[in-house]
Amino acid sequence: VKFNNCAGNKGVRYETNSLDFKVRTDGTMYAAHQLQMPSKQLILMVTAWDPQTLGRWEAIVRFLVAEKSQHNGHKPKGRKTVPGELAQQQSDTLLPWRQHHSANGLRRQKRDWVIPPINVPENSRGPFPQQLVRIRSDKDKEIHIRYSITGVGADQPPMEVFSIDPVSGRMYVTRPMDREERASYHLRAHAVDMNGNKVENPIDLYIYVIDMNDNRPEFINQVYNGSVDEGSKPGTYVMTVTANDADDSTTANGMVRYRIVTQTPQSPSQNMFTINSETGDIVTVAAGLDREKVQQYIVIVQATDMEGNLNYGLSNTATAIITVTDVNDNPPEFTTSTVSINTSAHLLHNRVAWQQKAVRDGTPHATCTCELAHSHFGSSQPGGPREKMQHFAGAVDYEMNRAFMLTVMVSNQAPLASGIQMSFQSTAGVTISVTDVNEAPYFPTNHKLIRLEEGVPMGTVLTTFSAVDPDRFMQQAVRYSKLSDPANWLNINATNGQITTAAVLDRESDYIKNNVYEATFLAADNGIPPASGTGTLQIYLIDINDNAPELLPKEAQICEKPNLNVINITAADADIDPNVGPFVFELPSVPSAVRKNWTITRLNGDYAQLSLRIMYLEAGVYDVPIIVTDSGNPPLYNTSVIKVKVCPCDENGDCTTVGAVAAAGLGTGAIIAILICIIILLTMVLLFVVWMKRREKERHTKQLLIDPEDDVRDNILKYDEEGGGEEDQDYDLSQLQQPETVDHVLNKTPGVRRVDERPIGAEPQYPIRPVIPHPGDIGDFINEGLRAADNDPTAPPYDSLLVFDYEGSGSTAGSVSSLNSSSSGDQDYDYLNDWGPRFKKLADMYGGGEED
């Protein structure tokens, strides 16, 4: 093989991918030992590489072993090619169907050859088609043979990747190969004569695509997350990163190697981790991982194929994030051993100070327990695992304690990690100085209760309700005022707190609850800022007999004759025992008729019965005075009046209806008068209803003024009659319905008549309007009347309206259009005076004689 690297080929070495063949430095290729060729074709890969520049070049060499070489020793005849050149010459011809002759001249068929695989490099640049091999049969000297190939890549998808010249048998590849798309092809070669008859058996052809390094390694993830405990020993496993190469993994093209490119941060060492170049396992390589210093590392990992050769291999990178997890390797300790704090004296359960502790571990190893060596304080943890807050467990008093000395001890809740030789707790001293502030005055006895009788006069001193100022070291004055006095019964001295009455205290007032009156007072000092306190005074009022009893009930009724029907009476007193019952009920002596007609019977201390003394008492309402006396000391009495209705009763002792009315104060005459008025009112209402019904009936039963059989002219429909004025209220329509004569019409000369005069002749039949028309028939009725008028030869054109409806019957009067308006005097209009007031104006115009 010849090679030229443009530098004189100094130091260039050759290698092959087979142990049976070697190449000398001058490019001569030879067999390393004696061997039997396994097939008629052998393909080798020869590599030339320069140790100085690390450059590598490859070429494919194909050996074809002739038949005679099996008998005459091994003298391989080879031919070199350069990458991308696959042009074959005549020596590359395969004879898979060789024939042999026997000694007696008979021809026998030898077993078919096993054709060696055909190797094709991927990503060849052409030109295409490129010849791969020539296939022929030795029978082509006797007959014309046609060659063809079948299989995937020929006549099956992907189609026409390979082709063959049917005459010469030369086989071509038509486009670049991609091993990652398909690594091998299995074809079958066929030989037939011109008639399509099989000449030779089909031969299998195997084509392998030689891999080229055209794919970079690809990581499964771009970011990998792992963790390792702080303080881990070298060699501790952290995580594994993995990259895949699409190239052939059995060659260097697909062999991936890993390495760490960078580590951030480079603390405490720039090489804290290492990676297994073949497996991708990341492990620690140095000690010193400390979460309190570095919590996270970012490592860039590179994957390179060609077994990690950076000059020829393709590379890719990924990021590995390594988190250092916390272990409890730091005990808590205070930042300072002593703390001084100033706080106000009046604070209760409030914050005193924030104390920061140097707890370097994270949660949960930073959780601490804080203890105080003083019963007056407590601690809490409101802000986080590294902060503690001390607060008062009770109120502090500057007048009692001006300073506190505390010892605070802190310890880890979780035990320290093994191997940590340190104390698990820390202590600190805290000095708390109390600052005096102005405190509010307070009432020593709050709520203060006093007892007294009600009704004490205004201005009476009840008690002194004074407050105490706790600030003993401040000279301050306390002033008093009312804060709440619902009834405005009390006054307080602003200087000494003396309580006096401003009005009479009444136990029966609405402001009293359970005999107790409650008021609130305010005590304020003159400090800076001023402070105030409140106190409540409760006054228990003792009842006195200051309310007379009231009789109950106020009204009652009883029968006019004495029987078992009696009135039960009692009394109500606003006071309480012993100033209430038993009560005494009695009738007054004046007027004398009271004791004459009534009597009281005692039932018990609270109830009595009122009944009639006489055998009969007229029905009515009687005011009966009764004196009621309570049992107080001294006793009080009250004269109350009860209204008693006396009425007649039935056999059951109940008042009758008439009796109830009579008892209300109405006599028999008054009752009769009321009943008569009611009857008259009902009669008037009934007459009005009958009159309205009759008027409605007359409105619906009015007849038409003109008979439709006698007059076919239009008439105005009569819907209502409202009169035409004072002179038109009374007239006689019979003159229009039954005129005395129509001779003046019938005796006229034929052919001579007025244009507005109705002709004499047969009258057509007009439709009769129904007595009670239906709304849906009105349209049909009007249309029928219009049609009859249009077909009537006697119908106008004289100046009158067409007839559409009739509202009269039986009229024999002729047309009033025959009246002559001339003043010839041959017409007598005196009969107009007989037609009533409606035609009076017309009679005056035409019936006046010659002087008119």
DRENKOLVO-751464 format. One record per residue (C-alpha): residue in three letters; z, y, x. Coordinates in pm, whole numbers, plus 32768, in hexadecimal, padded with zeros to 4 digits. Each point is the difference from the previous one (the first is absolute). Layout:
<segus>
ALAZYX/...
</segus>
This chain:
<segus>
VAL800080008000/LYS7FA981538083/PHE80EA81287FD9/ASN7FF78167807C/ASN812780EC7FD4/CYS7F51812480AD/ALA80F67FE58122/GLY7F707EE680C9/ASN80C17EF37F45/LYS8119801580FF/GLY812A7F2F7F9D/VAL7F657F947EB4/ARG807F7EB07F8A/TYR7F6A7F137F02/GLU80AE7F207F03/THR7F8E7F157EEC/ASN80A47F877EC5/SER7FCC7E928069/LEU80B77F328104/ASP7EC47F318045/PHE7F3A81228094/LYS8049810E8100/VAL7F44812A8091/ARG7FF3805F816F/THR801C8164807B/ASP7E8A80148021/GLY7FD57FA67E8D/THR7F9A7E948037/MET807D7F277EE2/TYR80587E95804E/ALA80B27ED47F6A/ALA81657FDD8078/HIS7FEC7E847FF5/GLN7F1D7EE87F8D/LEU7FE67FF57E87/GLN7F2F7F6F7EE8/MET7F6381097F24/PRO80817FCE7E99/SER7ED3809F7F59/LYS7EAA808F8040/GLN808381657FF5/LEU812A80AC80A0/ILE806A816E7FDE/LEU80F380A180F4/MET809E8159801D/VAL7FF180978162/THR80E581268050/ALA7FDB80EB8126/TRP812D80D98051/ASP805F80FB8109/PRO816B7FE48079/GLN800181688072/THR7F7E80AD7EC7/LEU806D7EE57F16/GLY7EA680157F64/ARG7F877EC97F45/TRP7EA07F9B7F9C/GLU7F967ECC7F3E/ALA7EBB7F3D7FDA/ILE7F987EC77F42/VAL7F4F7EE680B8/ARG7F507EED7F3F/PHE7FAC7EAC80A3/LEU7EF17F1D7F6D/VAL80007EA08089/ALA7EAA7F548005/GLU7FCF7E927FA3/LYS7F977F99815B/SER813E808B8093/GLN80BC7ED97F72/HIS7F3F7F1380E6/ASN7FC680D48132/GLY815580938048/HIS809A81487F9F/LYS7F4781388054/PRO805E80F87EF7/LYS7F0181047FC7/GLY809C813C7F84/ARG7FA0815D7F9B/LYS80D781357FFD/THR800C81027EEE/VAL80A7814C7FE5/PRO80DB805D7ED5/GLY7F2D80537ECF/GLU7EC57F4F8080/LEU7FBF7EB77F51/ALA7E847FE38035/GLN7FAA7E95803C/GLN7EDA7F7A80C0/GLN7F3E7EBC7FD8/SER81077F4180C6/ASP80FB80377EE3/THR7F437F157F1B/LEU80CE7EF07F53/LEU7F637EAF7FB2/PRO80F57F6A7F0A/TRP7F047F077F75/ARG7F7E7F5C8146/GLN7F3D7EB87FD8/HIS80077ED280F2/HIS7F067EE4802D/SER80597E928044/ALA7F587F288103/ASN7F2E7F417F05/GLY7F6E81427F7A/LEU80D0800A7EC2/ARG80A481517FA6/ARG816C800C7FA7/GLN80DA81237F85/LYS811C806680E3/ARG814880857F7A/ASP7FFD81797FC3/TRP809980E18103/VAL813F80BE7FC8/ILE7F9A816B802F/PRO810680CD80C0/PRO8086813C7F58/ILE7F4081438024/ASN80DA8126806B/VAL7FA681637F93/PRO80C881328076/GLU807180EC7EEF/ASN7FA0816E7FF1/SER7EB87FCD80BB/ARG7F2C813C8010/GLY7EAF7F507FD9/PRO7EE4802E7FE4/PHE7FE67F1B7ED7/PRO7F947EFD7FB4/GLN80837F56813A/GLN7F987E9E8055/LEU81167F038012/VAL7F4F7EB3803A/ARG7EB87F4A7FC1/ILE80027EBC7F3D/ARG7ED57F168005/SER7FA37E947FC9/ASP7F1F7F3D80EF/LYS7F337F9D7ED0/ASP7F6B815B7FFB/LYS7EF67F7C80EE/GLU7F837F147EF5/ILE802B80C87EBD/HIS804981647F98/ILE8173802A7FBC/ARG80B781137F47/TYR81668051805C/SER811280967F20/ILE817880357FFC/THR80FA7FF67EDE/GLY816F80547FD1/VAL80E9812A8000/GLY7F55811E80B0/ALA7EA27F7E7FBF/ASP7FB97FBA7E91/GLN816A802B7F8C/PRO80D4813E8000/PRO800A80B780E3/MET7E857FDE7FEA/GLU7F0580158121/VAL80F98024811B/PHE7F357EF780B5/SER7E8D7FBB7FE9/ILE7F097F06809B/ASP7E8F800F804D/PRO7F737EE37F2D/VAL7EE87FBA80FD/SER80A0802A8156/GLY81617FA07F95/ARG809B813080A8/MET814F80597F60/TYR807281717FF3/VAL813380CA7FA4/THR7F9D81307F31/ARG813080E8801D/PRO8146803380C4/MET81107EFD7FC9/ASP816D804A7FA5/ARG80F07EEA8057/GLU811180997F27/GLU7F157FE77ED7/ARG7F8C7E98804C/ALA804B7F3B813B/SER7F037EE27FDF/TYR7ECD7F8E7F42/HIS7F8C7EA37FA8/LEU7E857FDE7FD3/ARG7F127EDC7FD6/ALA7EA87FF580A4/HIS7EE27F567F43/ALA7EA57F888074/VAL7EF07FB37EFF/ASP7E897FD5800C/MET7F0580E27F59/ASN802C7F457EB8/GLY817680328001/ASN804E7E97805B/LYS812C7FC880E0/VAL7F9A7FB58163/GLU81587FF980A2/ASN81637FE27F7E/PRO80BD814D7FD9/ILE80C680678132/ASP815280BD7FF0/LEU8012814680C0/TYR815480A58046/ILE7FFE816F805E/TYR8142809E8080/VAL80368176801A/ILE80998059814E/ASP812480F17FD5/MET7FFD815B8098/ASN812C80E5801E/ASP7FA380EE7EE5/ASN814880137F37/ARG814180B28053/PRO81527F607FBB/GLU808F80797EB4/PHE817880117FBC/ILE80767F757EB3/ASN80D0813D7FCB/GLN7FDD8153809F/VAL817880377FF2/TYR81057EF38042/ASN817080317FB5/GLY81157F4480B2/SER816D80278058/VAL80F07F9C8111/ASP81788027801D/GLU8081810080F2/GLY808E7F6D813E/SER7F197ECE7FEA/LYS7FCF7F38813E/PRO7EAE7FF280B4/GLY7F197EFC7F6A/THR8070803F7E98/TYR7EDF7FC77F0E/VAL7F9881387F3A/MET7EB67FBC7F48/THR7EA27F6C801D/VAL7EB680BC7FE9/THR7EBB7F487FBC/ALA7E9380608038/ASN7ECD7F307FA2/ASP7EAA800180AB/ALA7ECE7F997F38/ASP7F557F7D813B/ASP800E7E96806E/SER81697FAE8050/THR7F987EE580E9/THR7F5B80F880E8/ALA8083812E80B4/ASN7F5E80D97EF9/GLY81087F9E7F03/MET812E7FD180E2/VAL80F081237FB9/ARG810E807880E9/TYR811480FF7FAF/ARG80AA811080CA/ILE80E681297FBC/VAL7F56814E8041/THR811780FB7FBE/GLN816B800D7F8E/THR809B81337F58/PRO81088070805A/GLN80197F818164/SER817C7FEE7FF3/PRO80CD7F7380A1/SER7ED47F5A80A8/GLN7E89801C7FD7/ASN7FE17E857FE9/MET81027F987EFB/PHE7F167F007F64/THR7EF47F0A8071/ILE7EFD7F367F43/ASN7F7D7E9E802E/SER7E9380338058/GLU7F8C7ECB7F41/THR80E97FE67ED0/GLY804B81737FC2/ASP817C7FCD7FF8/ILE80C0813F8057/VAL81537FCA80A9/THR80FB80DE80AF/VAL7FDE800D8177/ALA811B80EC805D/ALA816480417F90/GLY808781487F7C/LEU7F9280167E95/ASP80ED80FB7F5D/ARG7FCC806F7E96/GLU80D881318032/LYS7F08807A810A/VAL7EB17F7A7F8A/GLN7FDC7F807E9D/GLN7E8F7FA58009/TYR7EED7FA880F8/ILE7E8980227FC9/VAL7F357F0980D0/ILE7E818006801B/VAL7F757E9E802C/GLN7E9B7FBB807B/ALA7F3B7EC17FBB/THR7ED17FB680E5/ASP7F0A7EDC7FF3/MET7F517F5F812C/GLU815A7F798058/GLY80848162802F/ASN7EF3807680F4/LEU800481777FCE/ASN7EAD802E80AC/TYR7F397F167F1D/GLY80E17FC87ED7/LEU801480C57EBD/SER8152808F7F9A/ASN80C2807F7ED2/THR815E808A7FD0/ALA811A7FF07F00/THR815680A57FDB/ALA81487F418009/ILE813180BE7F78/ILE81427F658082/THR814380717F56/VAL81477FD880BD/THR81027F807F05/ASP816A80658017/VAL81217F218066/ASN816D806A7FF7/ASP8028804E8170/ASN80A981567FE7/PRO815F80327F79/PRO804881497F49/GLU80A5811980BF/PHE805D81667FAE/THR7F43811980A6/THR814980B8803C/SER81607F7B801D/THR80A781287F4F/VAL7F9180D37ED7/SER80A0813C7F70/ILE7FBA80657E96/ASN807081237F24/THR800F7FC97E88/SER807F80B87ECE/ALA81497F9A7F6C/HIS7F8D7FEB7E97/LEU7EEC7EFB8039/LEU80367EB77F4E/HIS7F1F7ED1803B/ASN7F0F80DE80BC/ARG7F4C7FEB814D/VAL80C08056813A/ALA7F017FBF8116/TRP7ECB7F3E806A/GLN80437F1F812A/GLN7ECB7F8580C1/LYS802A7EBB80BC/ALA7F1A7F7A8112/VAL7F9C7EC37F4F/ARG7EBC7FA980B1/ASP7FA97EC87F39/GLY7F3B80157EBB/THR80537F877EA4/PRO809E7F0A7FB8/HIS809E7FEB815A/ALA805F81727FE7/THR80E47FC77ED4/CYS815F805A8069/THR815D7FF57F6F/CYS80CB81408027/GLU817F7FF87FE5/LEU80F481247FF7/ALA81657FE7807E/HIS807E80F17EF2/SER803C7FBC7E90/HIS7FA181617F97/PHE7E8D7FD98059/GLY7EDF7F157FB6/SER7E9C7FD48081/SER7EA87FC37F69/GLN7E997FD38075/PRO7F1E80DB7F27/GLY7EF3806680FB/GLY7F987EC480B5/PRO807D7EEC80E6/ARG804680F1811E/GLU80CA81027F40/LYS815E7FF87F75/MET80B680FE7F2A/GLN8176802A7FEA/HIS809780837EC0/PHE815880407F71/ALA80957EDF7F41/GLY80E880FF7F5C/ALA803381777FE8/VAL808480AB8138/ASP80F481217FF0/TYR8013810B810A/GLU816680447F9F/MET80567E918043/ASN7F1F7F9E812A/ARG7F3E80F380D5/ALA7F577EFA80DE/PHE7FAD7E8A800C/MET7FCD7F1C812D/LEU7F197ED97FB8/THR7F887ED480C8/VAL7EAA7F7D7F96/MET7F8F7EA38066/VAL7E9C7F7E7FD4/SER7F7F7E9C802B/ASN7EC17F397FC0/GLN7FF47F2D7EC7/ALA7F0F7F0B80A7/PRO80707F47813C/LEU7F688065814D/ALA7EE87F328091/SER805E7EEC80ED/GLY802F806B8165/ILE807181647FAC/GLN8146803E80B4/MET807281427F58/SER810C806B7F0B/PHE7F8E7FE97E96/GLN80BE813A7F90/SER803F816A8060/THR810D80FF7FAD/ALA8012817B7FEE/GLY810B81017FB0/VAL7FCC80FE7EE8/THR80D2813B7FD3/ILE7FE380A37EA9/SER808E81607FD9/VAL804580727E9C/THR7FA781677FAB/ASP80CF80B27EF8/VAL7F3880777ED0/ASN806480AD7EC0/GLU806A7EF87F06/ALA800E80337E88/PRO815080307F51/TYR806E7EDB7F2D/PHE80EE7FD07EDA/PRO81157F088059/THR80187F817E99/ASN7EA27FDB7F78/HIS7FF17FBC7ED0/LYS814280AD7F9C/LEU80907FA37EA7/ILE80F780D37F3A/ARG808C7FCC7EA0/LEU8056810E7EFB/GLU7FFC803C7E8C/GLU7ED4809A7F5E/GLY8016815D7F71/VAL80AD80A3812A/PRO7FC781797FF2/MET7F0780BA80D9/GLY8082805F815A/THR80E47ED28027/VAL801D7F86816A/LEU7F9D7E92800D/THR80107F9E8172/THR7F9D80668162/PHE7EC67F4E807A/SER7FF080518175/ALA7F267F78811B/VAL80487FB68170/ASP7F2480788123/PRO7FEA7EEC810B/ASP7FA880F88112/ARG815E8034808C/PHE7F8580B88131/MET7F3880FF7F37/GLN80A1811E7F45/GLN7F3C7FF47EBA/ALA8047806D7E98/VAL7FB17F287ED0/ARG7F7D809B7EBD/TYR7FF77F517EAB/SER7F0A80187EDF/LYS7F9A7F417ECA/LEU7EDE7F128020/SER80077F5C7EA9/ASP80CC80677ECC/PRO7F3D7F887ECA/ALA80DB80B07EF8/ASN805A812A80DE/TRP81727FBD7FBF/LEU8085802B8167/ASN802181058112/ILE80537FC88172/ASN809E80F180F2/ALA7F078039811B/THR811380138105/ASN81047EF57FB1/GLY7F477F1D7F09/GLN80ED80367ED8/ILE7F6C7F807EB7/THR804380C47EBD/THR7F777FE27EA0/ALA7EF380F47F89/ALA80017F7E7E97/VAL80C27F137F1E/LEU7FC57E95805B/ASP7F9C7F327ED2/ARG80127E888015/GLU7F107FDD7EDA/SER7EE980BF80B9/ASP7EB47F5B8052/TYR804280418174/ILE81227F087FFB/LYS7FB17E978060/ASN81177F067FC1/ASN80FE811F7FE8/VAL7F9F80768162/TYR7F62814C805F/GLU7F5780098158/ALA7FB0813080DB/THR7F7B801B8166/PHE8069810880FF/LEU7F6F806E814F/ALA80C3804C813F/ALA7F3A80B58113/ASP806D80808156/ASN7F78812880C4/GLY7F8F7F3B8131/ILE7EAD801580AC/PRO7F4C7F687F55/PRO80E27FFE7ECD/ALA80617EAE7F70/SER807B7FA67EA7/GLY809B7EDE7F45/THR802E7FAB7E91/GLY81257F817F36/THR801C7F827E9B/LEU812380567F18/GLN803D7F1F7ED1/ILE80DE80807EE4/TYR808A7F007F0D/LEU804880B27EB3/ILE811F7F7E7F29/ASP7FB8801A7E8C/ILE80CB80DF7F15/ASN7FE9800E7E85/ASP7F1481267FDF/ASN7EFF7F727F0C/ALA80427FCE7E8A/PRO7F6D7EC87F5D/GLU7EBA80107F33/LEU7FCE7F3F7EBA/LEU7EF07EF97FEB/PRO7F1B7FD97F45/LYS7F8E81587F8C/GLU7F487F807ECA/ALA802E7EDB7F10/GLN7FB67F957E9A/ILE80CE7F557EF5/CYS7FD77F8B7E96/GLU806980E97EE8/LYS80F07EF67F7D/PRO81147F6B80D4/ASN7FC17E9F8077/LEU7FF77F4C814C/ASN7F0D8102808B/VAL80D680D380EE/ILE7FBB80D78135/ASN80867F938154/ILE8060812780DB/THR80748021816B/ALA8025810E8109/ALA7F778051815E/ASP80C980B1810D/ALA7F758083814E/ASP814F7FBF80A8/ILE80727EB5808B/ASP81317F2B7FC1/PRO8117805B7FAB/ASN7F70813C7F68/VAL7F297F4A7F00/GLY805E7F097EEE/PRO80A37F887F31/PHE7F7F810E7F16/VAL809B80867EBE/PHE7F0E803F7ED9/GLU807580D47ED5/LEU7F7280D77EEA/PRO805D81737FF0/SER80CE807E7ED9/VAL7F1481227FC8/PRO7F2A7FF57F37/SER80B97F1D7F16/ALA7EC27F597F7D/VAL7FDB7F4A814D/ARG813C7F327FDB/LYS7FBB7FE17E89/ASN7EAA7F60802F/TRP80257F4D8152/THR80F67F2680B8/ILE801A7F7B8169/THR807A7EA38058/ARG80687FB7816B/LEU7F6A7EC8809D/ASN807C80148169/GLY80418100810B/ASP7E928067801A/TYR7F697FBA7EA6/ALA8045805D7E94/GLN7F4C7FEB7EAD/LEU7F99811F7F1B/SER7FD67FA67E8E/LEU8006809B7EA0/ARG814E802F7F58/ILE7F7580477EA0/MET7F377F0C7F25/TYR7EC280D07FF9/LEU7F6E811D80CB/GLU7EB980A97FA7/ALA7EE07FB880EC/GLY7FCB8107810B/VAL805780638164/TYR816C8050804B/ASP809D8094813C/VAL81457F47803B/PRO80E8809D810B/ILE80D37F0880CC/ILE810D805780FF/VAL7FF57F20813C/THR8124800880F7/ASP80087F4F8158/SER812B7F6F80BF/GLY800B80F68123/ASN812E80C18076/PRO7FFC80EE7F57/PRO7F157F6E7EFA/LEU7EC380BA7F95/TYR7F637FF57EA9/ASN7EB180667F6D/THR7F8C802F7E98/SER7EA97F637FE0/VAL7F1E7FFC7ECD/ILE7F417ECA7F9A/LYS7EDA80237F0E/VAL80207EEF7EF5/LYS7EDA7FB87F18/VAL807B7F777EB2/CYS7EEF7F447F43/PRO7FD47F027EE6/CYS7FFB7E9A807E/ASP7F697EBB7F86/GLU80B77EBA7FCD/ASN7FF47FBF817A/GLY80AF81448050/ASP7ECA80AA808E/CYS7F8B815A7F99/THR7ED280067F17/THR7EC980D3804F/VAL803F80F87EE7/GLY81688006805C/ALA7FA7804B816B/VAL7F2C81267F91/ALA810F80777F18/ALA80F77FDF8115/ALA7F2780E180D0/GLY804F81187F01/LEU7EDB7FF37F00/GLY80467FF97E89/THR7F3E7F447EF2/GLY7F3D81357F99/ALA7F8E80418163/ILE7F8F7E998025/ILE7F3380147EBA/ALA7F5E8145806F/ILE7F987F65814B/LEU7F657ED57F4F/ILE7F3B80E07F0F/CYS7F7580C88123/ILE7F907EC080AB/ILE7F4C7F887EC3/ILE7F4C814D7FD2/LEU7F8E7FFE8169/LEU7F737EA27FE0/THR7F4A805D7EBC/MET7F57812A80A6/VAL7F8B7F2B811E/LEU7F717EFD7F0E/LEU7F4481087F35/PHE7F6980928139/VAL7F827EA98070/VAL7F637FBC7EA6/TRP7F5381538003/MET7F6C7FC08158/LYS7F7D7EA97F96/ARG7F5E80907EC6/ARG7F55811680BF/GLU7F757F0680F8/LYS7F797F2A7EE4/GLU7F54812B7F57/ARG7F5A805B8146/HIS7F617EA68017/THR7F917FEC7E92/LYS7F41814B7FD5/GLN7E9E7FD07F73/LEU7EB880AA805F/LEU7F9881317F36/ILE7E8F7F9A7FD7/ASP7F707EB27F8E/PRO7F147F74810A/GLU7F1C7F717EEE/ASP7FB5815F7F75/ASP7FF580D1813C/VAL7F637F86813F/ARG803D813A80CA/ASP80F2801E8118/ASN816C80487FB1/ILE8118806680E5/LEU80FF7EE9802E/LYS815380617F78/TYR810F7FA080F7/ASP810A80F67F98/GLU802F81227F0C/GLU80B1812F8086/GLY7F7A81037F0A/GLY7F1C8124803D/GLY80EC811E7FB9/GLU80CF808F7EE6/GLU7ED780107F10/ASP7F897EA0804C/GLN813D7F467FAE/ASP7F9A7FB37E94/TYR7E9F7FA27F93/ASP7F4E7F047F20/LEU7F0E7F1180A8/SER7F8C7F677EB6/GLN7EFB81107FDD/LEU7F567F7E8136/GLN801E7E957F9B/GLN7F8D80277E91/PRO7F1E812F7FD7/GLU7FA680597E99/THR7E8A7FE2802D/VAL7EF07FC780FC/ASP7EE480787F1D/HIS7FB6812280E3/VAL7F9D7F028100/LEU7F417F097F29/ASN7F3281077F43/LYS7F6D80A48135/THR7E858002802C/PRO7F8C7ED080C9/GLY7F9E804A8160/VAL80C68142800F/ARG815D7FE08099/ARG80D5808E8113/VAL7FF27F6A8157/ASP81777FD47FF5/GLU7FF67F567EA8/ARG80317E8C7FD6/PRO7EC37F5B7F68/ILE80157F347EC3/GLY7FAE7E92802C/ALA80867EA88049/GLU812A800880E4/PRO80297F098117/GLN81377F2B8023/TYR80E980898108/PRO81107F268091/ILE815080097F55/ARG8122805980E3/PRO81177EFF7FEE/VAL8148806F7F63/ILE80C27FAE813D/PRO7F0B80248120/HIS802E7F38813E/PRO7FDE80C38146/GLY7EF17F118073/ASP7F2E803E7EC1/ILE7FE5817B801C/GLY7EE37FF580FB/ASP7F3B7F037F31/PHE803980CC7EC0/ILE7F808142809D/ASN7ECC7F51808F/GLU7FAB7F657EAB/GLY802081567F52/LEU7F1D809F8105/ARG7EFB7EF07FD3/ALA800380287E80/ALA7FDB817B8018/ASP7EDA7FE180F0/ASN7F487F187F0A/ASP805080CF7EC6/PRO7ECB80C67F80/THR80E380E47F39/ALA80DB80518126/PRO7FFB81688081/PRO7F6080C680C4/TYR80BB80FC7F31/ASP811780BE80A6/SER81207F137FDA/LEU809D7EF880DF/LEU7F977E937FFE/VAL80E27F167F40/PHE80D17F1280D1/ASP81267FBD7F1A/TYR808580307E9C/GLU815A80467F86/GLY7FD280167E84/SER7F7E7F387ED8/GLY7F7F80387E9D/SER7F7A8161803A/THR7ECB80607F30/ALA7FE481648084/GLY7EB38069808A/SER7FC080AB814B/VAL8093815A8026/SER7ED7805280E2/SER7F3280467EC7/LEU80BC81457FCE/ASN7F1181248018/SER8077812080CE/SER7F0080F27F6C/SER806A811E7F1E/SER7EFB7FC07EF4/GLY81107FD07EFE/ASP7F707EC37F68/GLN812B7F378078/ASP8157800B7F5D/TYR81207FE180F5/ASP811B803B7F10/TYR806A7E97800F/LEU8079803E8162/ASN812E80A87F6D/ASP806A7EB07F6E/TRP7FFF7F508150/GLY814980818077/PRO808180ED8109/ARG7F367F628116/PHE7EBB80817F60/LYS808B814D7F8F/LYS7F5780C38119/LEU7EB17F607FA8/ALA802D804D7E8A/ASP8047816C8052/MET7EBD801780C4/TYR7F127F5D7F04/GLY80AF800D7EB0/GLY803381767FE2/GLY7ECE804D7F18/GLU7F04811B8025/GLU80F880EF8091/ASP802A7F18812B/
</segus>
